[in-house]
Amino acid sequence: MKVRVPTLLISVLFLGLISVQAVIRLQAQEGEAEQDLSLLLPDEEGKILVAAYCSMCHSLKNTLVGSRNQEQWVNTIDKMVFEYHAPISEEEVEVISSYLEKHAGPKNPIKEIPMDINTVSREALARLSFLSHEDGQRIMQFREEKGPLSDIEQLAEVVDTETIKKLRPYLTIHPR
């Protein structure tokens, strides 16, 4: 099945007028770091289509915390096509809905963004491509041994400061 990405979007990306990251970044609130939500999308067929189409009208965050099966994603995409005139072909609907069912479906480990460091699952942490498997393991073990963290900076005991800096936009601590 051949899938096309909208010609205008391709042209704008190739000309360098905008980057894929610019399409899928969530603007930071004052005092917060910007989140590159593309880091939470696994690199598989459908990623670019999801990033491009879903972020045309709303934050990619809405998509990433979804928990729909493929049929529900198809219905959602159909609504975008028929009610809001999203330029998505039938082939693209299949690719997008399959990707989303797999990565933002009922087994989606991401329930919120930013994710609470005290409750985030191993699977959700694994979605952060800059975080090594070993770093994720150390964070989970540290949390299990120390109990709930009160500050993300406590992770300095198990990961370097550069990793903490990268984690900050994606993690939070909810009050207990």
N, C-alpha and C positions, 0 to 999 in steps of 0.2 A: 504494500500500500504506500503510495507516494503522498507525502504530506507537504503542504506549502505553508510558509510563513508569509504573512502579508507583505506584498512588494514594498509598500511605503516604509514599513518597519525595517525590512532588510536594507533598503537604500539608506535610511537614516543611520542604522547601525554601521554599515560598511563605510559610509562617508565620515564616520567618526563624530557626527553631530551629537550623538548620545550613545552611551554604553549600555550594555545589558544591565550592569550593576545600577546605573542611574534609573533604569526602568523599574527595578525591583527593590530599591532601598526604601526603608521606612524613615522618614525624617525624624530627627531627634527632637525631643522637647528641650527647653532650656536646661542646661546643666547635664544633659545625658549624651552618651555617645550614639552615633548613628548605627542602625542595624542594617547589615547587608543580608536581607532575608533569602537571597539566593543560596547562602551557605546551608540553609535548612532544606533545600531541594536536592535530593539525590541526583547525580549525573546519569540520567537514563533518557531514553526516547520519551519526549513529551515535556521535558523540563523547560526548554525555550518557549514552547507554545504556552505552557502554563504561565511562565513569567511574563510573556508579552501580553497575552489576552487578559488574564485575570487582573493584571495591574493597570490595564487601560482605564478602568472605571473605579477601582477601589484598591485599598491596600492589599498587598499579597498576604498580609497577616490574616485577613479574613479566610483566605483559602487554606493557609497552613494549619489553622486550628480546626478545620472542618473535620467532620467525622461521618461522612456519607459513604454509602456503598456505590457501586458503579451506576446502577439505575438512578439513584438519587442525584449523582453528579451529572448524568445525562440530562435529567429533568432541569437541573439548575442551569446548565449550559444552554439547553433549548430555550429557556426563559430569557437568557441574555441575548440569544440570537433573535427570537421572535418579538420580544417586547422592547428590547433596547438596541436592536439592529447590530449586534456584535458580528463582525465579518468572519465568522468561523464556519468552515465547510463541514460536511457530514463526516469526511475522513478524519478531520482534525478533532471533531467531537469524540470519536472513538479513541483516538490516541490520548487526548486530554483526560477523558473520563477514566480510561484504564490507568493512566499514571496517577491520577488523584485517588482512585480507589485503593491503589497500592500504598501511596504515601500520605494520603489525607483521608483515609477510609476508617472503618470501624477499629482497626488495629493501630491507628495513628498514635505514636507515643507523645506527640506534642499537643498538650491540652490548652496551653496559654503561652503567650509571648509578651514579655520575657518570662522565662521558666523559673519557678521557685527552686533555688539550690537545695532546699531541704526536702523537697518531694520529687524532684525531677528523676525520671527513670534513666537507667543505663542506655536504653534504646534512644531516648530523646537526646541525651548528651552525645551519642554516637553520630547524630545528624550534623554536628558541628565539625566540618571538614578540617579545621585547623587544630582540633583537639585530638591528640593521639589516643589510641586504645589504652595505652598504659596510663596516660594522664587521667582519662576517664575512670579507669579502675582505681587509681589512687584517690581521686575525689570521692568516689562512692565509698571506699574503705574508710577514708578519713571521716566522712559524714556518719558512717555506722559506728565508728569508735568514739567520736567526740559528741555525737548527738547533734541536735539542730544548731546550725551556725547562726551567729548574730550579725556577722559581717562577711562579705565576700573576700575581704583581705585576709581572713583566716586561712584561705586556701594557699597562702604563701608558704605554708608548712609542707605542701605537697607538690605544688607547681610553681614555675618561675613567674616573675612579675609581668613579663611580656604576655604570657598565657592568660593571666588574670585580666590584663588590659583588654585582650581580645574577647574574653568571656563576659566582661561587664555589660555590654549591650544586650546580651541574651539571657542573663540571669538576674534574679532579684531575690529578696528575702521578704516573704509575707509575715506580718506580725502574728505571733502565736497567742 
